[in-house]
Structure formats: structure tokens, C-alpha cells
Amino acid sequence: MILTTERLALRKFQPEDAEFFLKLVNTKGWLQFIGDRNIKTVKDAEDYLLYKIISNYSQSNFGFYIIRLKNTLNPIGMSGLVKRPFLTYTDLGYALLPEYEGFGYAFEASKAMLQYAKEEFKLHTLNAIVKEDNQKSVQLLEKLTFVRQDKIIIPEGEEVLLYEVSL
């Protein structure tokens, strides 16, 4: 366990989380707002976890973490930090299964992640990127005191809003 909140427990992803990850990355919201990662099988999901997410823990000392409900340990989403080469600061990211949206879990996990970034990794500023039409995430970032900086074009060629927060 890397951190817990009142209702949530976050830990590093493991290869055994592939089935859950496959479900998460193929939700309508993920595909619309984050993008298709071409993960269509449990094996694809396991490979993505191993080579893109789990490997990040040793390369960057941080990464994305699976969010589970504390009382049941059911996985509901992910939250974490990633250093993207096209951003000045480490990026905060998150995603939830649709059936867990609207209960404050993304805010709770993200707020804990901001504290974790500050205390554990001594980060002073974070970025976040979001598609302009993803109003739920825009509202969440602003609730977390992120401030809109600019519109940027990411390497995939899409225009996104760039946010920043001081920790």
C-alpha cells in the first residue's frame, strides 16, 4: 500500500491487475478523453502494465497506482504521477470506472496524490493535461486548485488544456 484515504487504498499495479486494467482502458470515458491504447486482451493489458506502468516505478520512483475501495478492496480506478517529456513538471493523472464516478473518489485519490507528491517526492509543482470537453476533469482540477496555463498540442497531435498547481 502506498497510501490510504478515508475510503480508498492505493497500491502499485501488479501483473495480476490486467483484467481490471483491460476493463478500465476500454471504458467510454477512457477512450473519449484519454485515448485508445489498443489494449484488447488480458495479455495486452498485462504487457502494458509491465512495460509502461510497472517499469515506471523503478525508472521514475513513481507512477500510476490502482485505486481500491478500502472496505472491499474492489478496484475502481487509477491515479498517479508520470513525467511526460513534453511537460515541464510531473503530470497528475486519474481515471475511474464509470460506475464509481460522481462519488468524490477521483477528488479524494487525487488530493492524496498531491500530498504524496509533495511529501514523498519533494515535488513543488505539478502539471495536468485535459481535453477541453472533459468538463468533469476540468472541474476536478480546478477544485484541486490547479490553474489553467495554456492550450498545447501533445505529441499525439491533440490540443489539450495545460494546468499547473503549486504544492
C-alpha positions in Angstrom: 0.0 0.0 0.0 1.5 3.4 -0.9 -1.3 5.4 0.7 -4.8 5.3 2.1 -7.5 7.8 2.5 -10.8 7.7 4.4 -12.4 5.4 1.8 -9.6 4.4 -0.6 -6.4 2.3 -0.6 -3.8 2.9 -3.4 -1.1 0.5 -4.3 1.3 -0.2 -7.1 -0.1 -2.1 -10.1 0.8 -5.8 -10.4 0.5 -8.0 -13.5 -2.5 -9.7 -11.8 -4.4 -6.4 -12.2 -4.5 -7.0 -16.0 -8.2 -8.0 -16.2 -9.3 -4.8 -14.3 -6.9 -2.7 -16.3 -8.4 -4.1 -19.6 -11.8 -3.1 -18.4 -10.7 0.4 -17.3 -8.9 1.4 -20.6 -11.8 0.3 -22.7 -14.5 2.4 -20.9 -16.2 5.0 -23.0 -14.7 7.8 -20.9 -11.1 6.5 -21.2 -11.5 6.1 -24.9 -13.0 9.5 -25.4 -10.8 11.6 -23.0 -7.6 9.7 -22.7 -7.4 7.7 -25.9 -7.3 4.2 -27.3 -4.2 2.3 -26.1 -5.1 -0.7 -28.4 -5.4 -2.9 -25.4 -7.9 -5.6 -26.4 -6.9 -8.7 -24.4 -5.8 -9.6 -20.9 -2.4 -10.3 -22.3 -2.2 -6.8 -24.0 -3.2 -5.3 -20.6 -0.6 -7.4 -18.7 2.1 -6.3 -21.2 1.1 -2.6 -20.9 1.2 -2.8 -17.2 4.6 -4.5 -17.2 6.3 -2.3 -19.8 4.6 1.1 -19.4 3.3 1.3 -15.8 5.2 -1.1 -13.5 8.5 -0.4 -15.1 8.0 3.3 -14.3 8.2 2.6 -10.6 11.9 1.9 -10.8 12.6 4.4 -13.6 10.9 7.4 -12.0 10.3 6.2 -8.5 6.6 6.9 -9.0 3.8 6.1 -11.5 0.2 5.2 -11.6 -1.4 3.3 -8.8 -4.5 1.2 -8.6 -7.3 2.7 -6.5 -9.3 0.3 -4.5 -12.2 0.8 -2.1 -10.8 0.4 1.4 -13.6 -1.7 2.8 -13.9 -4.2 0.0 -10.5 -3.8 -1.9 -12.5 -3.8 -5.1 -10.5 -1.9 -7.8 -12.3 1.2 -9.0 -9.7 3.2 -11.0 -6.2 4.6 -11.1 -4.4 7.7 -10.0 -0.8 8.7 -10.1 2.2 10.7 -11.4 4.0 10.5 -14.6 6.9 12.5 -16.1 6.0 13.3 -19.7 8.9 14.6 -21.8 6.7 17.4 -23.3 5.6 18.8 -19.9 7.8 21.0 -17.6 6.5 19.3 -14.5 5.3 15.9 -13.4 1.8 15.2 -14.6 -1.1 14.1 -12.3 -3.5 11.6 -14.0 -6.5 9.6 -12.9 -9.3 7.5 -14.3 -12.3 5.7 -12.7 -14.7 3.0 -13.9 -17.9 4.8 -14.8 -19.9 3.2 -12.1 -17.7 4.9 -9.4 -17.8 8.4 -10.9 -19.7 11.1 -9.0 -18.9 9.9 -5.5 -15.8 12.0 -4.9 -13.4 9.2 -5.3 -11.3 10.9 -8.0 -11.0 14.0 -5.8 -10.1 12.0 -2.8 -7.4 10.0 -4.6 -6.0 13.0 -6.4 -5.9 15.1 -3.3 -4.0 12.3 -1.5 -1.7 12.0 -4.6 -0.8 15.7 -4.4 0.2 15.4 -0.8 2.1 12.2 -1.6 4.0 14.0 -4.4 4.9 16.8 -2.1 5.9 14.7 1.0 7.4 11.6 -0.6 9.0 13.0 -3.8 9.6 16.6 -2.7 7.8 17.9 -5.8 6.8 21.6 -5.7 4.7 21.9 -8.9 2.6 19.5 -10.9 1.0 19.7 -14.3 -2.2 18.1 -15.6 -3.5 17.9 -19.1 -7.1 17.5 -20.0 -9.2 17.7 -23.2 -11.3 20.8 -23.1 -14.6 18.9 -23.5 -13.8 16.8 -20.4 -15.7 19.2 -18.1 -15.7 16.7 -15.1 -11.9 16.6 -15.1 -11.6 20.4 -15.7 -13.9 20.9 -12.6 -11.9 18.4 -10.6 -8.6 20.0 -11.4 -9.9 23.5 -10.5 -11.3 22.1 -7.2 -7.8 20.8 -6.5 -6.5 24.4 -7.1 -4.9 23.7 -10.5 -4.8 26.8 -12.6 -5.2 26.8 -16.4 -2.0 27.9 -18.1 -2.4 27.4 -21.8 -3.6 25.2 -24.7 -0.9 22.9 -26.0 -0.6 20.3 -28.7 0.5 16.9 -27.3 2.7 14.5 -29.4 -0.4 12.6 -30.5 -1.4 15.8 -32.3 -4.4 16.6 -30.0 -5.0 20.0 -28.4 -5.4 19.9 -24.6 -5.6 22.3 -21.8 -2.5 22.6 -19.6 -3.0 23.1 -15.9 -0.5 23.7 -13.1 -0.5 23.6 -9.3 2.0 24.6 -6.7 2.3 22.2 -3.8 
